[in-house]
Amino acid sequence: MKKILFIILIALTASCELVAQEYKKNWAEGRLTWEDFIERENSQGVSDLKYFLAYQTGKQKFADTTVVRNIAEAYIDRESSWINPAYKTEQYLRYNQVIFDIVEIYKRRLQLELDQAASVFDAESKLYATYAYCTKEIEQFQVESADGFNLEAIEFWEQIVSNELNRYTEKSIPEFKNRSFGYGMHAGLGAGTFSGSIADHFSPTFNFMFGFDFAYKRSIFYLNATLARGKVTETYTYNDYWEKNRSVGLAVMDISYGYAFIDNSKFKLAPFAGFGITELSSGNDKDKDKNLRMVDYNVIFGLNADYKLRKRINLAYGSFSGIKEKVETSIRARLYVTRANFDPNLKGYSINLTVGFCGFGNMIRFQ
């Protein structure tokens, strides 16, 4: 019984929402018909088209891109728009269609303004200004067409609004450019292995990597850390006693410079080089004096390869007033090599590969 009542409640809610939307007609739904008006005998006029301009914050999806923006809306109210039945002619339908077209033109202009709004106050100001300009142009048309009695003026305005609609086409994503500075962070999992005499004593490792990107145009500065686990495969006794099968931790901290020689809609490739600190350590919970540690300062070089999954463009005002940004989510493969020289009998290359996720953002400006 409870399930039945719940289903009925959902159905009634959906029905109410549907009915609530039926009074609206958007320009994209097609040209006006007399079904969009109620009949009313009125000595004060021939017809009245009730139109509205507004906006709401929402998301729009275009292929792999999500745009968060203030979305301009324009519609007529079918329940409030009326026509004197004595004037239900093709001429008066064309007259009202011109008004509807003017409202649509200003909705598209409003969208351009909203995308550049810096705050809620700025957005509201742009809405009120656009609505005022729209009303003024409609009033001019009404005067020139003698409220629909002048067919020649209606035909003249039909050409004007047609040209304006072609001029202000509805673009899915506004044209913009990235600003010079970018920022990002990434994390991933992978594996590492050693060469030389290090490989004779230590096993390959399981790696966790994280870090940050700071970019200026195509130049990128990376700050990264790798934490890894492995074990001693062969006892090593030079300065300390590294017993076979003992658990070992590897830590690499590095700062490097990279250059994105490929950066398009799907891929970013950036070789890099820099300096790092490599540490091998092994702890002993029972006896802290038996903790082992070896450190080396070295050069690091490698390649970051990003495959871009999706983009998110934020055009709505947020907590930082006026900031518009684009954020790309990517899968990042990071291959890097560093040469470690812990002591004369323990040296070689550390080769590491990790795969993870990267989020990279740019502030944007409109063209």
ABEGO torsion letter per residue (X at the ends): XAAAAAAAAAAAAAAAAAAAAAABBBAAAEBBBAAABBBBBBAAEABBBBBBBBBBBBBBBBEABBBBBBBBBBBBBAAABBBBAAABBAAAAAAAAAAAAAAAAAAAAAAAAAAABABAAAAAAAAAAAAAAAAAAAAAAAAAAGGGABAAAAAAAAAAAAAAAAABBBBABBBBBBBABBBBBBBBBBBBBBBEAAAAABBBBBBBBBEBBBBBEABBBBBBBBBBBBBBABBBBAABBBBBGBBBBBBBBBBBBBBBABBBAABBBBBBBBBBBBBBBBBBAABAAABBBBBBBBBBBEBBBBBBABBBBBABBBABBGBBBBBBBBBBBBBBBBBBBABAABBEBBBBBBBBBBBBBBBBBBX
